[in-house]
């Protein structure tokens, strides 16, 4: 192994601006399993890692493959270590499959085994020293010898095996720091290496620390790497299984099945398949139940229409512009429960509202007719909205549709009420209706929209008749 003769990593002064720009580069990413995986090419990534050394900026970099995400699902400390990293590089065919299942695109396979030569080449050009830590006795030294032979100008800052006693840890870290390594490669296996780095990163002065798994085993010659033909068809994992069947069987057989299951679930959520299924089920429920209720309540429709007409000879229906999903206005239809000049008289009554805030409500509103007071008491005035439901501008269950003047004074999260299709009934309609202040209504509507599904809608529909008969908050 070539000795460490130069104890300072070198950055060419004229390249300082380039290095600064390279480290500030915003890499495109693909989000998988809750993590942002870098999309890029190996040569670009190697250049970027070495550029980070030049600025002295502390960076922690990990590779993640199918096995990593299986481990993460049951190891919170490992998950925390991944979350605290600066770069996560996708490793292996598993990442590519998971990305495709979710409709995402990754760049090159940035596995450590293929990236290592590129990293050595860039480090040689920039005078950056590399410290090799991990593997069994002699493995890290042999990997360092491989790098020194192929990149003669590369500075090998040092090497040490990964099986050291806890009482020797302080001396090891002192040795790493004294070597002035720009990059420390830690090959202790997942998740041990990530946990060790997370616990000791603050004590290691090297700008870049990377967890590299079994990298040293390949370049030391302890484990032969798959032939190029096997790598080309992306079956290197099969070669690894053949080399160490007893140790790798669980990881590659059972582990791959578990990973593909996770990837499928990820894809379902990523593509919104569950949301799409809920939307279809909700629309189906609206059409079937809405149509059946209209047929079943047809006598009530006719009786109500007759009563309204006989009282003041005015129109039977009241149509009003309301604000629907995503702020789209629509015409909502109700049985008319107020005198025909109700809108003109509204401004004079605003100061007498029984509800503070956005929505106007009066328990003894003088604009309501005798028939109107009865049909409001039992929510019969809302029944024509079933035609809005069948037409698609409303749903059976959803936030109550707001007036444009009410929406105009929404604040902050209250706008979230408009993220779903408005409904005839909703959470606060079955829990007190007008007795619930608007701020609380908005909170309940947002909570419903976050967890809406067919089961929630069915429960609210079943609760609605009881709420109507109780008359609570109906005015």
JOZI-V964442 format. One record per run of one state. SS is the DSSP state (h for helix, s for strand, l for the rest). FROM is the first residue (numbers start at 1). LEN is the number of residues. If there is no record, write none. Layout:
[[SS:FROM:LEN] [SS:FROM:LEN]]
//
This chain:
[[l:1:12] [h:13:11] [l:24:5] [s:29:4] [l:33:2] [s:35:4] [l:39:3] [h:42:14] [l:56:3] [s:59:6] [l:65:1] [h:66:7] [l:73:3] [h:76:8] [l:84:3] [s:87:4] [l:91:2] [h:93:9] [l:102:10] [h:112:15] [l:127:3] [s:130:5] [l:135:4] [h:139:12] [l:151:5] [s:156:5] [l:161:5] [h:166:13] [l:179:4] [s:183:5] [l:188:4] [h:192:12] [l:204:4] [s:208:4] [l:212:3] [h:215:6] [l:221:7] [h:228:5] [l:233:3] [h:236:8] [l:244:1] [h:245:26] [l:271:2] [h:273:24] [l:297:1] [h:298:15] [l:313:4] [s:317:7] [l:324:1] [h:325:3] [l:328:1] [s:329:7] [l:336:2] [s:338:1] [l:339:3] [h:342:11] [l:353:15] [s:368:1] [l:369:1] [h:370:8] [l:378:2] [h:380:3] [l:383:2] [h:385:7] [l:392:3] [s:395:3] [l:398:4] [s:402:2] [h:404:4] [l:408:4] [h:412:8] [l:420:3] [s:423:3] [l:426:2] [h:428:3] [l:431:2] [h:433:3] [l:436:2] [h:438:14] [l:452:2] [h:454:17] [l:471:5]]
//
